[in-house]
Amino acid sequence: MPAFQVLPDAAAVAQAAAEAVRDALAGGARTLVLAGGTTPGQAYQQLAGMDIAWGRVTVLFGDERCVPPDDPESNYRMARDTLLSRVAPASVHRMPGELGPEQGAAQYESVVSTLQPLDVVLLGVGEDGHTASLFPGNPALEAATLVSGVRGAPKPPPDRVSLTLRTLRSAHLVLVLATGAGKAGAVAKARAGSVPSGMIDHARWLLDPAAAGSAP
């Protein structure tokens, strides 16, 4: 079952996530998968100031919108602005979302297949319980590949590329970050295993009290 840890506030969630990543990399982890979202972005700002041997680290992404890499909606752009422009990983493999769901997924499959199993994966969660770009009821949930194209996502843009449940479940450390009262319903469903974010049995969830449903 996933483990749920409640921390004092959103800043503490970001700090705890950064420290967990730092410790994993210090302990020998070599692949780091980044997520989009506000709280992961705060964690990246913390990571950028930590003493980490980035020259040993390969950076990947959990999902990407099918937009150019400089688009404001791009997860790569957010990670670049908050972290990657400030550190020097050995390599950075961005998802080529601008190629479209199918071609982008096929190209990224060849990258991920050489790095299996992944070491550290950071994930966010949406208010509907999605994680990466794996949405409730979407066919990508059933994909047998390592990476899947996603069409018809209920949250724009509808076309995306995502790591699959198969890939996320095989990763050594999966951190799911959730903050704010808007995420409380999704967290409750994840605890019950009824949404994609709750379908990674060994995930470690870092929550603030509002997302945990325990805010005053």
C-alpha positions in Angstrom: 0.0 0.0 0.0 1.2 3.6 -0.6 2.5 5.5 2.4 1.0 8.9 3.2 3.0 11.4 5.2 1.5 14.7 6.3 3.8 17.7 6.6 3.1 21.2 8.1 2.6 23.1 4.9 3.3 23.2 1.1 6.8 24.5 1.7 7.6 21.6 3.9 6.3 19.2 1.2 8.6 20.7 -1.3 11.5 20.7 1.1 10.9 17.0 2.1 10.7 16.0 -1.6 14.0 17.8 -2.4 15.7 16.1 0.5 14.4 12.7 -0.5 15.7 13.2 -4.0 19.1 14.4 -2.7 19.4 11.5 -0.4 18.5 9.0 -3.1 21.0 10.4 -5.5 23.7 10.4 -2.8 22.8 6.8 -2.1 23.5 5.7 -5.7 20.4 6.6 -7.7 21.3 7.7 -11.2 18.0 8.4 -13.0 15.6 11.2 -11.9 12.1 11.7 -13.4 10.6 15.1 -13.1 7.0 16.2 -13.0 5.1 19.4 -13.9 3.1 21.4 -11.4 3.6 24.1 -8.7 4.7 22.0 -5.8 7.3 20.0 -7.8 8.5 23.4 -9.1 9.1 24.5 -5.6 11.0 21.3 -4.9 13.2 21.9 -7.9 14.1 25.4 -6.6 15.2 23.7 -3.4 17.2 21.0 -5.3 19.0 23.6 -7.3 20.7 24.9 -4.1 21.7 21.5 -2.7 25.0 19.8 -2.9 24.4 17.1 -5.5 26.8 15.4 -7.9 24.7 16.2 -10.9 27.3 14.9 -13.3 26.1 11.4 -12.3 22.5 12.1 -12.9 20.3 11.4 -15.9 17.1 13.4 -16.0 13.8 12.3 -17.6 10.2 13.4 -17.5 7.1 11.6 -16.4 4.8 13.3 -18.9 4.6 16.1 -21.4 2.0 18.1 -23.1 2.1 18.0 -26.9 3.4 21.6 -27.2 6.8 23.0 -28.2 9.5 23.0 -25.5 9.3 26.7 -25.1 5.5 26.8 -24.6 4.3 28.1 -21.2 2.4 24.7 -20.9 5.6 22.7 -21.3 6.7 20.6 -18.3 10.2 20.7 -19.7 10.2 24.5 -19.8 9.1 24.7 -16.2 11.8 22.3 -15.1 14.4 24.1 -17.2 13.5 27.5 -15.6 13.4 26.2 -12.0 16.2 23.6 -12.0 17.9 22.6 -15.2 19.2 26.0 -16.1 21.0 26.1 -12.7 22.6 22.6 -12.5 24.4 20.4 -15.0 23.1 16.8 -15.2 25.0 14.3 -17.2 22.1 14.1 -19.6 18.6 15.4 -19.9 16.0 13.5 -22.0 13.0 15.7 -22.6 9.8 14.2 -24.0 9.4 15.4 -27.6 5.7 16.2 -27.2 5.7 18.5 -30.2 6.0 15.4 -32.4 2.5 14.4 -31.3 1.3 11.6 -28.9 2.2 8.5 -30.9 5.6 9.6 -32.4 6.6 11.3 -29.2 5.8 8.2 -27.2 7.6 5.9 -29.6 10.8 8.0 -29.5 10.8 8.2 -25.7 10.2 4.5 -25.4 13.6 3.9 -26.8 15.1 6.1 -24.2 13.3 4.7 -21.2 13.9 1.1 -22.3 17.6 1.5 -21.9 17.3 3.0 -18.3 14.8 0.5 -16.7 14.0 0.4 -13.9 14.0 4.1 -13.1 15.4 5.1 -9.8 13.6 8.2 -8.6 10.2 9.5 -9.9 8.5 12.7 -8.8 4.8 12.9 -9.5 2.0 15.4 -8.9 -1.7 14.6 -8.7 -4.7 16.3 -10.3 -8.0 17.1 -8.7 -9.5 14.1 -10.7 -6.8 11.8 -9.3 -4.7 11.6 -12.4 -0.9 11.4 -12.2 1.7 12.1 -15.0 -0.8 12.2 -17.9 -2.7 9.0 -16.8 -6.3 10.1 -16.4 -9.2 8.0 -15.0 -10.7 5.9 -17.7 -8.2 6.8 -20.4 -7.0 3.9 -22.6 -3.4 4.8 -21.7 -4.0 3.3 -18.3 -4.0 -0.1 -19.9 -0.9 0.4 -22.1 1.6 -2.5 -22.0 4.4 -0.2 -23.2 6.8 1.9 -21.1 5.5 5.2 -22.6 2.1 5.9 -24.1 0.6 8.6 -26.2 -2.5 10.1 -24.6 -5.4 11.6 -26.6 -8.6 13.0 -25.2 -7.2 14.1 -21.9 -10.0 16.0 -20.0 -7.6 18.7 -19.0 -6.2 20.8 -21.9 -4.2 20.3 -23.9 -5.8 17.0 -24.7 -2.8 15.4 -26.5 0.1 14.3 -24.3 2.9 11.8 -23.8 3.2 9.9 -20.5 5.1 7.1 -18.7 2.8 4.2 -18.1 1.7 2.5 -14.9 4.0 -0.3 -15.9 7.0 2.0 -15.8 5.9 3.9 -12.7 5.3 0.7 -10.7 8.8 -0.7 -11.5 10.6 2.4 -10.3 12.6 2.2 -7.1 11.3 5.3 -5.4 8.1 7.1 -6.4 7.2 10.4 -4.6 3.8 11.8 -5.1 3.3 15.5 -4.0 -0.1 16.9 -3.2 -0.9 20.2 -1.6 -4.0 22.3 -1.2 -7.6 21.6 -0.3 -8.4 21.1 -4.0 -6.5 17.8 -3.9 -8.2 16.4 -0.8 -10.8 14.5 -2.8 -8.2 13.0 -5.1 -6.1 11.9 -2.1 -9.1 10.2 -0.6 -9.7 8.3 -3.9 -6.0 7.4 -4.1 -6.1 5.9 -0.6 -8.9 3.7 -1.9 -6.9 2.8 -5.1 -9.7 4.0 -7.3 -7.8 6.6 -9.4 -4.5 6.3 -11.3 -2.4 8.1 -8.7 -3.4 5.5 -6.2 -2.4 2.6 -8.4 1.3 2.6 -7.5 1.5 0.4 -4.5 4.9 1.5 -3.2 4.5 5.2 -3.8 5.4 7.6 -0.9 2.9 10.5 -0.7 4.0 13.8 0.7 0.9 15.9 1.7 0.1 19.2 3.4 -2.8 19.1 5.9 -5.3 20.6 3.4 -4.6 17.9 0.8 -4.7 15.2 3.5 -8.2 16.4 4.5 -7.0 17.3 8.0 -6.9 21.1 7.7 -8.8 23.0 10.4 
